[in-house]
Amino acid sequence: MTMRRIVTIFCTMLLLASCGASRNNATDKGLNPDEVFTITEDDIARETRQINSLIKGEWTYKGPSVDVSGKNLLAGVAKPIAKSKLKKKLKDAYKKIGLNKTRPEFTFNEDGTCAINVLGKKIKGTYNYNPDQEKIYIKWHGLPVTARLKRDGKKKLHITFDADKLLSLLSLAGSFSDSSTIKALSKLMENYDDVMIGFELKK
């Protein structure tokens, strides 16, 4: 038997002995190695509730919100100016629709259920919130919506949608298929790429 083979066998025996000792120590401390890395449904539910607690509660419309994700017309110095002008146009459009009177209200519960009260109609749904990506995935009456959700302190949220999704949501809440305001708002958004519109909410 060569010296190299003897050394290999000796090292293997030491490794096995070490693993056995580690296993015995874990058992002595009441730890089952098979259970250490097990993730249960309760673990997931608990983690989800902790994440959802960041936005739980009732949030009321304060004004329009605009978010820009692209690097085009609105990039650089022009971005704040364009956002300000668009917010003003949105405020006027929201006013014509009636959002300043029947202010939209969003309710997020820790269990993943939610509701929006817009234009006098309450729409219930479910949501998944990802704070790291600042995104929220909502499903209302079978309508899946991905929105951007930014927290601004503990008392303010900005929730913005792709324009077509927001228009679909407003149409779901009311009868706007023939609304000149909705059509004008839709036409307005055709001139802006990579822009998301929505609401600034306060608690």
N, C-alpha and C positions, 0 to 999 in steps of 0.2 A: 504494500500500500504506500503510495507516494505521500510526501509531506503535504503537498497541496490538498490532496483528498482528505487527509487527517484534519487539516485546518478547516476545510469546508464543513465536514461533519460536526466539528466542535462548535463552529459558529451557528450552525442550524440548531443544535441542541440548546445553546444559550438563548436563541430567539424563541424557541418553543417554550422554554422555561419562563421567559419573561412574559410571554402572552398569557401563560397559565396563571402567573402571579397577578397580573393585571386583572384577569377575569375573577380571580378569587377575591381581590381587594374590592372590586365593584360589587360582588355578591355580598361580601361582608358589610358593605355600607348600604345594603338594601337596593342597589342599582342593578337592574337587569339590562345588559348591553343591548338586547333586542328592543328594549323599550325606550332607551335614551333618545333615539332619533325618530320616534313615532310621533306623527302629528295627527291629532284627533279632530273631529268636527267641532268639538267644544273649543279647542285651541284656535281654530279658524274663526269661529263665531265671536270669541272674545277679542281677537285682534281686529276683526271687522268693526265691532262696537266701539273700540278705542279710536279707530280712524274716523268713524262716522260722528263721534262725539265732537270732533273739531268743527263741524258745521251744523250740528243738531239745533233745532229750534225753529222759530217762525221769523221769516225775513220779509220785509216790506219794500216795495219799489220806492226808490228815492230819485232816480233819474236814469237817462240812457247811459249805456256804457259801450265803448268802442275798443277793440283790440286789433292789433296789426301783427301779422306773422310773416309777411313777405318782405323781400328786398327789392321793391320796385318803385313805383311812383311815390309811395309814402315813406320811403327810407330817408335816413339822414335828417337834415334840418327841416325839411318840409313835413315830416311826420307829425309833430305836435300841432302844426297849423291845420293840416288836413283833418286830423282827428277832432280838433276843436270845431271846425266847420261842419263835419259830419254829425257830431253830437248835437249841434244846434238844429240841423235838419231833422235828425231823429226825434228830438224833443218836440218839434212842431208836428211831425207825423204821429207820434205817440199821443199828442194832445188831441189831434183830430179823430183818432181811433177811440179815445176816451180813457186812456190809461192813467191820465192825471186825476181823474175822478174816481174810477174804480181801480185803485192801485193794485197791481199784481202782488200776490203774496206767495212765497215759497215756504213749504214746511218739509224739513228733513228729519227723519226719525233714526234713532240708533240701529233699529232692526233692518234698515235698508228700504223702508217704505217712504214714500214722499207724496206730496200733493202740491198742486199749483192752483191758486184761485185767480183767474184772469178774466176780465170783462164779465164778471158776475157768474162765471162757471167754474166749478171746482173739478179738477182733473186729477185722479189718483194714479200712482204708478210706483215703480221701484227704481233703485239707483245703485250704482257702484262708484265709489269715489276713490281717486288716486291722487293723494296730495303731492307726491313727488313730481308727477307729470302735470299737476294742476288741471286735471281732466275729470269730468264726471260723465258717466254713461247712464242715461235715463230712458225708461220705457214707459210711455203713456198711451193707454188704449191701443197697444200693439205698435205704436209709433216709436221706433228706436232713435234716440238723439244723443249725439256726442257733443258736449259743450266744454268750454274752458271755464274753470272755476278758480278764481283767485281770492284768497283771504286778505283783507286789509285790516289788520288788528283783530280784535274779538267782536267788533260791532258792525263790520262792513264786509260785504261780499260783492264780487263782480262776476256775473255769469253771462257769457257771450256765446252765440251760436253762429254757424254758417247762416247767411241770410235766408236761404231757402228753407232751412229747418225752422227758423224763427217764424217765418211766414206760415209754414205748415201748422205750427203750434197755435198761432193766432187764428188761423182758419178753423182749427179744431175747436177752439173756444167760442167762435162766433160765426156768423154767416157773412163772410167777406169775399165770397167768390166774385161778386160784382162790385166790390168796393174800389172806388177810384183811388183812395188813399193807399190801400194795399198795393194796387198796381203801380202807383207812383213810387212807393217805397221799393218795390221790386226793381223798377226801372233804374232808380237811383243807385242801387247796389251793383248793378251791372257795370258801373263805371269804376268800381273799386275791387281790385284783386287782393286775395289773401287778407280780407278784412272780416272780422267777426263782430256782430252787433248783439246787444242784449240789454241787461239791466244792472244798475248799481242798486244793491239792496242793503238795508240797515236792519238791525235787530231791535 
